[in-house]
Amino acid sequence: MRQCELLGISRSGYYYKPATETEFNLLMMGLIDKQYTRFPYYGVPRMTAWLRREGHDVNHKRIERLMRIMGIQGVCPKRNLSKSDEQHKKYPYLLKNLEIVRPNQVWSSDITYIRLSKGFAYLVAVMDWFSRYVLSWRLSNTLDTQFCIDALDVALQKGRPDIFNTDQGVQFTSNLFTSRLIDKKIQISMDGKGRAFDNIFIERLWRSVKYEEVYLKAYQTVSDAFTGIDNYFKTFNMERLHQSLKYRTPYEVHYNKNFTLQ
């Protein structure tokens, strides 16, 4: 399959089954995802109150469990799709007050929840901060480390950043992940704990992906999601004009060494 070959993903990975829940819980998770995308500071109490206002008879214990499955932390205003591991080394946040002036100066990565009609999956992407170019992405039905490493490996085939920024999740703090960056002499930066917008550009990317693709489609299978997201990122990279990039596309900016925002 050509799409699998282009992204370096196996046919078995393309056809894996999504993670599942009961029909009611999937409905609640879809609503939680959409509301959390709008209001990333919503925790369990506020999300429970909102769902009740929408006419759903739910209690906070159910919502807490569902948000935990989705990887959404209900205590502080930060997605917790990648949970922290105290045994893994954490790195300081290097991007505060840093002027981003060129491609491959800073890359970032994050994970988000993708709803399906009969289940759900998780999406990881690697993005260049300056150009907004999506260098790579992967889908998975579990929050494991390997799909993040796969996305990183594909991105590193296209270049090398000075700094790589993530949250403090176990996927990104694992030795398997950080060793790849250290071996290539890439500085590692990590969001401050509970800071929702330290990784602001990829948070904006998730909002665009959700509202312009995921929420408009009723993905039946993971392969449907794969095809839809693949097409979306191709359009995002190659055709979408960004006002902040002087109405250029991410592809044009990423591969134009002479482009400046001055």
C-alpha positions in Angstrom: 0.0 0.0 0.0 1.5 3.3 -1.2 0.4 5.3 1.9 2.0 2.9 4.2 5.2 2.9 2.3 5.4 6.7 2.3 5.0 6.9 6.0 7.0 3.8 6.9 4.1 2.0 8.5 3.3 -1.7 8.2 0.1 -3.0 6.7 -0.7 -4.6 10.0 -0.4 -1.2 11.7 -2.7 0.3 9.1 -5.4 -2.2 9.9 -5.1 -2.5 13.7 -8.3 -2.4 15.7 -9.2 0.8 17.6 -9.4 0.9 21.4 -13.1 0.6 22.4 -15.6 1.5 25.2 -19.3 1.2 25.6 -21.5 3.2 23.2 -22.5 5.7 25.9 -18.9 6.2 27.1 -17.7 6.8 23.5 -20.4 9.4 23.2 -19.2 11.1 26.4 -15.6 10.9 25.3 -16.4 12.5 22.0 -18.2 15.4 23.8 -15.3 15.7 26.3 -12.8 15.8 23.5 -14.6 18.6 21.7 -15.2 20.7 24.8 -11.6 20.2 26.0 -10.3 21.3 22.6 -12.2 24.5 23.1 -11.4 24.9 26.8 -8.2 23.0 27.6 -8.3 24.2 31.3 -11.5 22.1 32.0 -10.9 19.6 34.7 -13.1 16.8 36.0 -15.5 19.0 38.1 -16.1 21.6 35.3 -16.4 18.9 32.6 -18.9 17.0 34.7 -20.9 20.1 35.3 -20.9 21.0 31.6 -22.1 17.5 30.6 -24.9 17.7 33.1 -26.0 21.0 31.7 -26.1 19.3 28.3 -28.6 16.8 29.8 -26.3 13.8 30.4 -26.7 12.0 33.7 -23.1 11.4 34.7 -21.0 11.6 37.8 -17.5 12.8 38.4 -16.1 9.3 38.8 -17.2 8.2 35.3 -15.8 11.4 33.8 -12.6 11.1 35.7 -12.1 7.6 34.4 -12.9 8.6 30.8 -10.6 11.6 30.9 -7.9 9.3 32.2 -8.4 6.9 29.3 -8.3 9.8 26.9 -5.1 11.0 28.5 -6.7 14.3 29.7 -5.5 15.4 33.1 -8.4 16.8 35.2 -6.4 18.6 37.8 -4.2 21.1 35.9 -4.7 22.8 32.5 -2.5 20.5 30.5 -3.3 17.5 28.3 -1.8 14.4 30.0 -1.9 12.0 27.1 1.7 11.1 28.0 1.9 10.6 31.7 5.0 11.5 33.6 7.5 8.9 35.0 9.4 10.1 38.0 12.3 7.7 37.1 12.9 9.4 33.8 15.0 12.5 33.5 13.2 15.8 32.9 14.7 18.7 31.0 14.2 22.5 31.4 12.0 24.5 29.1 14.3 26.3 26.7 11.9 28.3 24.6 10.9 31.1 26.9 11.7 34.4 25.2 13.5 32.6 22.5 13.1 34.3 19.1 12.3 31.6 16.4 13.8 32.9 13.2 14.3 29.9 10.9 13.2 26.4 10.0 14.9 23.5 12.0 15.6 25.8 14.9 12.9 24.2 17.1 10.8 21.1 16.5 8.0 20.0 18.8 5.9 16.9 19.4 2.7 16.1 21.2 -0.1 13.5 21.3 -3.9 14.0 20.9 -7.0 11.8 21.1 -8.8 10.9 17.9 -12.4 9.7 18.1 -13.8 7.0 15.9 -17.5 5.8 15.5 -16.7 2.6 17.4 -13.7 3.4 19.4 -10.7 5.8 19.4 -7.0 6.2 18.6 -4.1 8.5 19.4 -2.3 10.8 17.1 1.3 12.0 17.5 3.0 14.6 15.2 6.3 16.3 14.9 6.2 19.9 13.8 8.7 22.6 12.9 7.8 25.7 15.0 9.0 28.4 12.5 7.4 27.0 9.3 4.5 25.1 11.0 5.5 22.2 8.7 4.3 18.8 9.9 7.4 16.6 9.5 5.8 13.3 10.5 2.9 11.7 12.3 1.6 8.3 13.5 -1.6 6.8 14.7 -1.8 4.2 17.6 -4.5 2.5 19.6 -2.3 2.6 22.7 -0.3 5.3 24.5 2.9 3.5 24.0 6.4 4.9 23.3 7.1 3.2 20.0 4.7 5.2 17.9 6.3 8.4 19.1 9.7 7.0 18.3 8.5 6.0 14.9 7.3 9.5 14.2 10.6 10.9 15.5 12.7 8.6 13.3 10.8 9.6 10.2 11.2 13.3 11.0 14.9 13.0 11.6 15.2 11.6 8.1 14.2 15.0 6.8 16.6 17.2 9.0 17.8 18.0 12.4 16.6 20.7 14.8 18.7 22.6 17.3 16.0 22.1 20.0 13.3 19.5 20.3 10.4 20.4 22.6 7.8 18.0 24.2 5.8 17.7 27.4 7.1 15.7 30.3 5.2 12.5 29.4 6.7 9.0 29.8 6.8 8.6 26.0 9.0 11.6 25.5 11.2 11.3 28.6 12.0 7.6 28.0 15.6 6.8 27.3 14.6 5.2 24.0 13.2 8.6 22.8 15.7 11.0 24.4 18.8 8.9 23.4 17.9 9.5 19.7 18.0 13.3 20.3 21.2 13.1 22.4 23.0 11.0 19.9 22.3 13.7 17.3 23.4 16.5 19.7 19.9 18.0 19.7 19.0 20.1 22.8 16.0 18.7 24.7 13.3 21.1 26.0 10.2 20.1 28.0 7.1 22.1 28.9 6.7 23.2 32.5 4.4 20.9 34.4 0.8 22.0 34.1 1.6 24.7 31.4 -1.0 24.2 28.7 0.6 26.5 26.1 4.3 26.0 26.3 3.9 23.9 23.2 1.5 26.5 21.7 2.0 25.9 17.9 1.2 22.2 18.1 -1.7 22.9 20.4 -3.0 25.2 17.6 -2.4 22.4 15.1 -4.5 20.0 17.1 -7.4 22.5 17.2 -7.1 22.9 13.4 -7.0 19.1 12.8 -10.0 18.5 15.1 -12.3 21.3 13.7 -11.2 21.1 10.0 -11.0 17.3 9.7 -11.8 15.0 12.6 -15.1 16.6 13.7 -16.3 16.9 10.1 -15.8 13.2 9.4 -17.3 10.1 11.0 -14.3 7.8 10.9 -15.5 4.2 11.0 -12.1 2.6 11.2 -8.5 3.4 11.9 -7.8 3.1 8.2 -10.4 5.8 7.6 -8.8 8.0 10.1 -5.4 7.3 8.6 -6.6 8.3 5.1 -8.4 11.4 6.3 -5.5 12.7 8.5 -3.0 11.9 5.8 -4.9 14.0 3.2 -5.4 16.7 5.8 -1.7 17.0 6.6 -0.8 17.0 2.9 -3.2 19.9 2.3 -2.0 21.7 5.5 1.7 21.4 4.4 1.4 22.0 0.7 -1.7 24.3 0.1 -2.8 26.0 3.3 -1.7 29.7 3.4 -0.8 31.1 6.8 -1.2 34.8 7.5 1.7 34.6 10.1 3.9 33.2 7.2 3.1 36.1 4.9 0.5 33.9 3.2 3.0 31.2 2.3 2.4 27.5 2.8 4.4 25.6 5.5 6.2 23.6 2.8 7.3 26.8 1.0 8.7 28.3 4.2 10.3 25.2 5.5 12.3 24.6 2.3 13.1 28.2 1.5 16.3 29.2 3.2 15.9 32.8 2.2 12.5 33.3 3.8 12.3 35.7 6.7 9.5 37.3 8.7 11.2 40.7 8.7 
